[in-house]
C-alpha cells in the first residue's frame, strides 16, 4: 500500500518526466486499504454514493469530505482519493489524501491529476 504526500513540482522542460512524488505513512485516511475504505463508507449512514464517469464517489458532507474511488481499468486502480475542505488559520483549502495500491508512476499521475483539479477550483 502506498500513501502519497501531495506535492506539486515544476519541471524545467515540458517534455521532462516529473520526478516521483514523496510517499508518506501519515494520512487522514483512517482505513488501511482501498477496499476497507469503500466497505466502511458504504456502511455509514448519511453519505451519498454515486457513480460518475465510472468513478465511485462518496459524499461525506457531514465531514466536508469527498471520496473518489478509481474504477477498474484505471491505471491507478485500486485507489481512493479523499479531498476535504479545511480551514487553516482563516484560509480555506482542500486537503488531499490518497491510498493507491497500483504502480508508483500511476499513483503519482493520479495525485497530480487531483492536484490540478484542486488548483482549478481556487479563485
C-alpha positions in Angstrom: 0.0 0.0 0.0 1.3 3.4 -0.9 0.3 6.7 0.7 1.5 9.8 -1.0 2.1 13.3 0.2 0.5 15.6 -2.3 3.2 18.0 -3.6 3.5 19.9 -6.8 6.7 20.1 -8.8 7.6 22.4 -11.7 9.6 20.8 -14.4 12.3 22.7 -16.4 11.0 21.2 -19.7 7.5 20.3 -20.9 9.0 17.0 -22.2 10.8 16.1 -19.0 9.3 13.4 -16.8 8.3 14.8 -13.5 10.2 13.4 -10.5 8.4 10.8 -8.3 6.3 12.2 -5.5 7.5 11.5 -2.0 5.5 8.9 -0.1 4.2 9.3 3.5 3.0 6.9 6.2 0.9 9.8 7.6 -2.6 10.3 6.3 -6.1 11.5 7.4 -7.5 8.3 5.8 -8.3 6.1 8.7 -8.6 2.9 6.6 -5.7 0.6 5.7 -6.8 -0.3 2.2 -9.0 0.9 -0.7 -11.4 -2.0 -0.2 -11.7 -1.3 3.5 -12.4 2.3 2.9 -15.2 1.6 0.4 -16.8 -1.1 2.6 -16.7 1.2 5.7 -18.1 4.2 3.8 -20.9 2.2 2.3 -21.9 1.1 5.8 -22.0 4.7 7.1 -25.4 6.5 7.4 -25.9 9.8 5.8 -23.4 9.5 3.0 -24.2 9.9 -0.7 -22.9 7.4 -3.1 -22.9 7.8 -6.8 -21.1 6.7 -9.9 -19.7 9.4 -12.2 -17.7 8.5 -15.3 -17.2 5.0 -13.8 -15.7 6.5 -10.6 -17.5 5.7 -7.3 -18.0 9.0 -5.5 -18.8 9.1 -1.8 -20.0 12.4 -0.5 -19.4 12.6 3.3 -20.8 16.1 3.7 -21.0 16.0 7.5 -17.2 15.8 7.4 -16.8 18.1 4.4 -15.1 15.2 2.6 -15.5 13.8 -0.9 -14.0 10.4 -1.7 -13.2 9.3 -5.3 -12.6 5.6 -6.0 -10.8 4.8 -9.2 -12.7 2.4 -11.5 -11.4 -1.0 -12.6 -9.4 -0.4 -15.7 -7.9 2.9 -14.5 -4.1 2.8 -14.4 -4.1 3.7 -10.7 -6.7 1.1 -9.7 -7.2 0.3 -6.9 -7.0 3.8 -5.5 -9.0 6.2 -3.4 -8.6 10.0 -3.2 -10.1 11.8 -0.2 -10.5 15.5 -0.6 -11.6 17.5 2.4 -12.3 21.2 2.8 -10.3 22.6 5.8 -9.9 25.9 7.4 -6.3 26.6 8.5 -5.7 29.9 10.1 -8.6 31.5 8.3 -7.6 30.2 4.9 -9.9 27.6 3.3 -8.1 24.9 1.4 -8.6 21.4 0.1 -6.6 18.7 1.9 -6.0 15.7 -0.3 -5.0 12.2 0.9 -4.6 9.1 -1.3 -4.4 5.4 -0.8 -3.1 4.0 -4.1 -2.2 0.3 -4.4 -1.1 0.4 -8.1 2.3 1.1 -9.6 4.2 4.2 -8.3 4.0 6.0 -11.7 0.3 5.5 -12.0 -0.2 6.6 -8.4 1.8 9.8 -8.9 -0.1 10.6 -12.1 -3.4 10.2 -10.2 -2.2 12.6 -7.4 -1.1 15.2 -10.0 -4.4 14.9 -11.7 -6.3 15.7 -8.5 -3.9 18.4 -7.5 -4.7 20.1 -10.9 -8.4 19.8 -10.2 -7.8 21.4 -6.7 -6.0 24.3 -8.4 -8.8 24.7 -10.9 -11.4 25.4 -8.1 -9.3 28.1 -6.5 -10.4 31.7 -7.1 
